[in-house]
Amino acid sequence: MPAAQLLLLACLAWATGARTAQLRKANDRSGRCQYTFTVASPSEASCPEEGQAMAAVRDLQRDSSTQRADLDAARARLGALESLLHRLLSGQAAGPQDAHGGLQAELDTLRDEREQLDTRARTLEVAYSNLLQDHSVLEEEKRRLGQEKEDLARRLESSSQEVARLRQGQCPCAPEASRDVPPASGEVSPWNLDNLAFQELKSELTEVPASRILKESTSGHPRSEEGSHGCGALTWVGEPVTLRTADTITGKYGVWMRDPKPTQPATRETTWRIDAVGRDIRQVLEYGRASQFEQGYPSKVYVLPRPLESTGAVVYGGSLYFQGAESRTVVRYELSTETVRAERDIPGAGYHGQFPYSWGGYTDIDLAVDETGLWVIYSTEDARGAIVLSRLNPESLELERTWETNIRKRSVANAFVICGTLYTVSSYSSPDATVNFAYDTDTGSSWSLAIPFQNRYRYSSMVDYNPLERRLFAWDNFHMVAYDVRLSQDKQP
């Protein structure tokens, strides 16, 4: 049995790495058999002294303590794992539906919190968008108020000049003025230049309704009927008579018209009006009678199928002719059927600010009517900004004939045609402007003029001639005004 134990120890030593171990058998001095097992140290070259041996023993003890601590830690972790495994097994035993329900409840809670955060984010975005819109509205209101302030300042200055002129006694007093006063107003005493309030009252008394203006001129003489006078050259433009004032900022500039060749149900009194401030201009107001126009009560409202641009529209022969927005297209819109009957591009015509009048407003293409028919006033790159005048077929809008003038379009404020002659206005804002140039399409000749033209409200954005009434219609800074004209016997002065 001892031999077997020694053999087992030898195998164990060999298995742990002591490959230099030796087993010897020999008789000792007494003759007894003795087994000797020798193992070489793997790290020590020689046997240590007693102190070194104690140190080695202490090192072994420390290593043993460390290993014991590691073993305890491993045992603790193993216990924890066993406890966790037990809980998991207990949960499964209790039922997987309860565990799934707990997880689903936690997931629902997280989803609710996320939805609340998303809702708050959307609310903040909407509030920010509303703030931006309010800021934009306030800026637009500020700009509008600034414009109104400037307009009021100009009107105040004009009124001050008018008061100064009246104080100097320059207001004309026509003889037999009592015939111009409505019967209900009673007799008016002679003017007193020192009494300014009375002068203002006299000015109000001389205002006449639009219905009377249709039949009488401002001087009280009957207006010429259609065809009672032949064509001639323009020699005189009267003072403007205010018929209507726009109520909103969209009426800063615009166009108002009457048909010189009316068709049923329209009459010579029927008036059309377009407020031209804005981007998408489609609304056309119709007034059946002059009194309705004067009071601002439209009888019908048209909505055009496409927006128009500028203040160059006209009504002729029952159709509205206008320039399509941001295009060189002229459109014929029949008012009775409310349909577009024709469209035509004006070849090479500038549009949307290329060759406008001096006041701007995208007035590149301006339509006009006179005794001979329908015209279009524009310019092209080939003409290098000079006014080009073309006569249009009212039905198809084909160009029947074209003339190129030597008048620069940007240098004049407005233009109109009378008896086949083109006339231009020098300024849109000067109170003492003039009709300064003329071009005769019959002879191809042009000449300078100096016919006084009064911009009473300092911003004339439209001037057109009505051959039926033999008057100029204009839109002057919110105000719709009319001018009497006088023509000579011959076309050239």
Secondary structure, DSSP 8 states (H G I E B T S, - for coil): -HHHHHHHHHHHHHHTT-TT-EEEEEE-TTS-EEEEEE---SS-SS---HHHHHHHHHHHHHHHHHHHHHHHHHHHHHHHHHHHHHHHHHHHHH-HHHHHHHHHHHHHHHHHHHHHHHHHHHHHHHHHHHHHHHHHHHHHHHHHHHHHHHHHHHHHHHHHHHHHHHHTT-S---TTGGGGS-GGG-------TT-HHHHHHHHHHT---HHHHHHB-TTSSB---TTSS----EEEE---EEEEE--SGGGSSEEEEE-SS--TT--TT-EEEEE--SSSEEEEEEESSHHHHHHT--SEEEEEEEEE-SS--EEETTEEEEEBTTSSEEEEEETTTTEEEEEEE-TTB--SSSS--TT-TT-SSEEEEETTEEEEEE-BTTTTTEEEEEEE-TTT--EEEEEEEEEEGGG-SEEEEETTEEEEES-SS-TTEEEEEEEETTTTEEEEEEEEE--TTS-EEEEEEETTTTEEEEEETTEEEEEEEEE-SSS--
